[in-house]
Amino acid sequence: PDLPPRWVEGQRRNLAGEAIRSDLDLVVLPNGSSFWLRWSSTPWRETPEEVSGIVLLAEDVTERRRLKSSLDSSEAMLRALFEASGLGIAITDGEGRFVRTNAAYRSLVGYAEEELRDMFLGAVLHHEEMLGEMEASEPIRHGRAAMHESRCRYQRKDGSVTWVDQFISVIPAHDLESM
């Protein structure tokens, strides 16, 4: 008697021969507490013509939903921090191709995000810095150092040169996949 109307309708549909399911259903108990379910219900037949009952499978997904919500919130905060930072931040793959940049970095080099996605980090280095920076950052590329720090020149899209203090570090590949 205390079932929500959507469940009563679901039972009616089951008894009429229809299988139904819900990947996320909020259940509120009479005492006010609540939890989330994933469930499916299927007609149970003793003969092909007659529905004799309902088979219900349910899984409590409350904790999974809470963890996902917490993770989504953390990711949103980190994305906002990345974008709002006044420091230029560029993320590249293992070959130096830009994966993601923030607004401060794009302003520093003068390229749009779409343009940078087709470029390598070396493309923004002044040509006289290229060899030295490649040699100096080699220990990072081979896992022998955690960070490389240098002051070098960048060549902006408009051809002008700007000096930058850059810090290069490695993000493990599994962490990069979520960015």
C-alpha positions in Angstrom: 0.0 0.0 0.0 2.9 2.4 0.6 4.5 1.9 -2.8 5.2 4.9 -5.0 2.7 5.3 -7.9 5.6 4.7 -10.4 6.2 1.2 -8.8 2.5 0.3 -8.9 2.4 1.3 -12.6 5.6 -0.9 -13.1 3.9 -3.9 -11.5 0.9 -3.4 -13.7 3.2 -3.3 -16.8 5.0 -6.5 -15.5 1.8 -8.4 -15.0 0.8 -7.3 -18.5 4.0 -9.1 -19.8 6.5 -6.2 -20.1 10.0 -6.2 -18.6 11.1 -2.8 -17.2 14.2 -1.4 -15.5 15.7 1.7 -14.0 19.4 2.5 -13.8 18.8 5.1 -11.1 15.8 5.3 -8.8 15.6 7.4 -5.7 13.8 5.5 -2.9 12.5 7.7 0.0 11.4 5.7 3.1 8.6 6.8 5.4 11.1 7.9 8.0 12.6 10.4 5.5 15.8 8.5 4.8 16.6 7.7 1.2 18.8 5.5 -1.0 19.4 4.9 -4.7 18.6 1.7 -6.5 19.3 0.2 -9.9 16.7 -2.4 -10.6 14.9 -4.5 -13.2 11.7 -6.5 -13.1 10.6 -9.2 -15.4 7.3 -11.1 -15.8 7.6 -14.7 -14.5 5.7 -17.2 -16.6 4.7 -20.8 -15.9 3.3 -21.0 -19.4 4.0 -18.8 -22.4 0.4 -17.3 -22.2 0.2 -16.7 -18.4 2.2 -14.3 -16.2 2.4 -15.9 -12.8 4.4 -13.3 -11.0 7.3 -10.8 -11.1 11.0 -11.4 -10.8 12.7 -8.3 -9.3 16.5 -7.7 -9.1 17.7 -4.7 -7.3 21.1 -3.2 -6.4 21.8 -0.4 -3.9 23.9 2.1 -5.7 23.9 4.8 -3.1 27.6 4.7 -2.3 28.6 4.5 -5.9 26.4 7.6 -6.6 27.9 9.5 -3.6 31.4 8.7 -4.8 30.7 9.8 -8.3 29.2 13.0 -7.1 32.2 13.7 -5.0 34.5 12.9 -7.9 32.6 15.1 -10.2 32.7 18.0 -7.7 36.5 17.6 -7.3 37.0 17.5 -11.1 34.9 20.6 -11.6 37.0 22.4 -8.9 40.3 21.4 -10.5 39.1 22.4 -14.0 38.0 25.8 -12.7 41.4 26.2 -10.9 43.2 25.2 -14.1 41.3 27.7 -16.3 41.3 30.6 -13.8 45.0 30.4 -12.9 47.0 33.4 -13.8 49.9 31.1 -14.5 50.2 29.7 -17.9 49.7 25.9 -17.8 50.2 23.5 -20.7 49.7 19.8 -20.7 51.4 17.8 -23.4 51.5 14.1 -24.2 54.7 12.0 -24.1 55.8 13.3 -27.4 55.3 17.0 -26.5 52.0 17.5 -28.4 49.7 19.9 -26.6 46.7 18.2 -25.0 45.3 21.0 -23.0 46.2 24.6 -22.2 44.7 27.3 -20.0 43.8 30.8 -21.0 46.9 32.3 -19.4 49.2 30.0 -21.5 47.3 30.8 -24.7 47.6 34.5 -24.0 51.3 34.1 -23.3 52.0 32.4 -26.7 49.3 34.1 -28.7 47.8 30.9 -30.1 44.2 29.7 -29.8 43.5 26.3 -28.2 42.6 24.7 -31.5 45.9 25.8 -33.0 47.9 24.5 -30.1 46.3 21.0 -30.4 48.1 20.7 -33.8 51.5 21.8 -32.4 54.3 20.5 -30.3 55.8 22.3 -27.2 59.0 22.9 -29.3 57.0 25.0 -31.7 56.7 27.8 -29.1 60.3 27.7 -28.0 62.6 30.2 -29.6 64.8 28.4 -32.1 68.0 29.3 -30.2 66.5 27.6 -27.1 65.4 24.3 -28.7 68.6 22.2 -28.4 69.4 23.3 -24.8 65.8 22.8 -23.6 65.7 19.3 -25.3 68.9 18.3 -23.5 68.0 19.8 -20.2 64.5 18.1 -20.1 65.8 14.7 -21.2 66.0 13.4 -17.6 62.3 14.1 -17.2 61.4 12.3 -20.4 63.3 9.2 -19.3 62.0 9.2 -15.7 65.3 10.2 -14.1 64.0 13.5 -12.7 60.6 14.8 -11.5 60.9 18.4 -12.7 62.8 20.7 -15.0 63.0 24.4 -14.3 64.4 27.0 -16.7 64.2 30.5 -17.9 63.9 30.6 -21.7 62.5 32.5 -24.7 59.2 31.6 -26.3 58.4 32.7 -29.9 54.8 34.0 -29.9 52.5 33.5 -32.9 53.0 37.2 -33.9 56.8 36.6 -34.1 57.6 38.5 -30.9 59.8 36.9 -28.3 58.9 36.7 -24.6 61.0 35.4 -21.7 59.3 32.8 -19.5 60.2 30.9 -16.3 59.0 27.4 -17.1 58.6 24.3 -14.9 58.1 21.0 -16.6 56.9 17.9 -14.7 55.4 14.6 -15.6 51.8 13.6 -15.0 51.4 9.8 -15.0 49.6 8.6 -18.1 46.6 7.2 -16.1 46.1 10.7 -14.6 46.3 12.4 -18.0 43.5 10.3 -19.4 40.9 12.1 -17.2 41.9 15.5 -18.4 
